[in-house]
Amino acid sequence: MYDLEDRLVRFAANIILFAKVFPKDCGGNTLEDQVIRSSVSAALNYGEAQSAESSKDFIHKMSIVLKELKETRVALKISGHIKYGEINTLSLLQKENGELIAICATRIKNRKMQN
């Protein structure tokens, strides 16, 4: 079983590989850049959350992770609508993205309840 950090890192790496095939035009370049940035940012910000100095800091950093994952969700939806990337890979990424969103939202909720 993978921990959340490993899942976020794997997810970001898989997004990078998925986005490599986007067309090299204005739309493709923009979407490729955005989906990569948001997914990688989620993983990197989770690394910061692990070193949070307080519960408030943890909640703040995890909220950024959640925001970035939701941004990635929208970018993946757009890529699906314009048929960028392989459909089976897109479906797997969307499923993992949804699970990561649920995990992060639950961790935020649980930490808030502890306070």
C-alpha positions as semicolon CSV with decimal commas, in nm:
position;residue;x (nm);y (nm);z (nm)
1;M;0,000;0,000;0,000
2;Y;0,123;0,345;-0,089
3;D;0,109;0,639;0,145
4;L;-0,040;0,968;0,034
5;E;0,294;1,122;-0,060
6;D;0,376;0,828;-0,286
7;R;0,032;0,847;-0,450
8;L;0,065;1,219;-0,513
9;V;0,414;1,176;-0,659
10;R;0,299;0,888;-0,882
11;F;-0,006;1,089;-0,988
12;A;0,206;1,391;-1,086
13;A;0,450;1,169;-1,278
14;N;0,163;1,000;-1,462
15;I;0,013;1,339;-1,548
16;I;0,348;1,449;-1,696
17;L;0,359;1,136;-1,912
18;F;-0,007;1,175;-2,011
19;A;0,035;1,540;-2,114
20;K;0,341;1,472;-2,334
21;V;0,114;1,381;-2,624
22;F;-0,088;1,704;-2,619
23;P;-0,057;1,895;-2,948
24;K;0,214;2,159;-2,965
25;D;-0,022;2,448;-3,033
26;C;-0,158;2,728;-2,812
27;G;-0,432;2,515;-2,653
28;G;-0,220;2,205;-2,612
29;N;0,075;2,393;-2,466
30;T;-0,145;2,587;-2,225
31;L;-0,331;2,281;-2,100
32;E;-0,014;2,070;-2,079
33;D;0,158;2,337;-1,871
34;Q;-0,141;2,390;-1,643
35;V;-0,223;2,025;-1,571
36;I;0,143;1,953;-1,500
37;R;0,183;2,256;-1,274
38;S;-0,128;2,184;-1,069
39;S;-0,058;1,814;-1,021
40;V;0,308;1,867;-0,932
41;S;0,211;2,151;-0,699
42;A;-0,025;1,920;-0,512
43;A;0,259;1,676;-0,444
44;L;0,507;1,946;-0,346
45;N;0,263;2,122;-0,115
46;Y;0,185;1,793;0,056
47;G;0,555;1,772;0,135
48;E;0,524;2,111;0,304
49;A;0,212;2,003;0,492
50;Q;0,404;1,715;0,646
51;S;0,631;1,971;0,811
52;A;0,352;2,199;0,928
53;E;0,429;2,391;1,244
54;S;0,074;2,379;1,378
55;S;-0,270;2,237;1,303
56;K;-0,367;2,568;1,146
57;D;-0,058;2,555;0,922
58;F;-0,134;2,192;0,830
59;I;-0,493;2,278;0,737
60;H;-0,374;2,573;0,529
61;K;-0,116;2,368;0,339
62;M;-0,354;2,075;0,287
63;S;-0,612;2,322;0,157
64;I;-0,360;2,426;-0,108
65;V;-0,309;2,059;-0,199
66;L;-0,685;2,019;-0,232
67;K;-0,712;2,336;-0,444
68;E;-0,442;2,212;-0,680
69;L;-0,606;1,871;-0,713
70;K;-0,937;2,035;-0,799
71;E;-0,761;2,249;-1,059
72;T;-0,611;1,931;-1,203
73;R;-0,960;1,776;-1,212
74;V;-1,088;2,061;-1,430
75;A;-0,784;2,045;-1,659
76;L;-0,840;1,672;-1,706
77;K;-1,206;1,738;-1,791
78;I;-1,102;1,992;-2,052
79;S;-0,852;1,749;-2,205
80;G;-1,129;1,489;-2,225
81;H;-1,366;1,728;-2,400
82;I;-1,109;1,817;-2,664
83;K;-0,981;1,460;-2,691
84;Y;-0,625;1,524;-2,573
85;G;-0,449;1,213;-2,446
86;E;-0,547;0,848;-2,442
87;I;-0,901;0,792;-2,308
88;N;-0,821;0,492;-2,085
89;T;-0,531;0,676;-1,926
90;L;-0,751;0,982;-1,879
91;S;-1,014;0,771;-1,702
92;L;-0,755;0,622;-1,466
93;L;-0,612;0,965;-1,390
94;Q;-0,957;1,107;-1,322
95;K;-1,034;0,818;-1,087
96;E;-0,708;0,866;-0,896
97;N;-0,764;1,241;-0,887
98;G;-1,107;1,190;-0,733
99;E;-0,968;0,955;-0,470
100;L;-0,688;1,197;-0,383
101;I;-0,937;1,481;-0,349
102;A;-1,150;1,269;-0,113
103;I;-0,847;1,169;0,098
104;C;-0,722;1,526;0,131
105;A;-1,067;1,665;0,210
106;T;-1,107;1,400;0,482
107;R;-0,768;1,479;0,633
108;I;-0,856;1,849;0,647
109;K;-1,196;1,773;0,801
110;N;-1,045;1,538;1,060
111;R;-0,778;1,788;1,160
112;K;-1,039;2,062;1,198
113;M;-1,244;1,833;1,422
114;Q;-0,938;1,773;1,645
115;N;-0,914;2,145;1,718
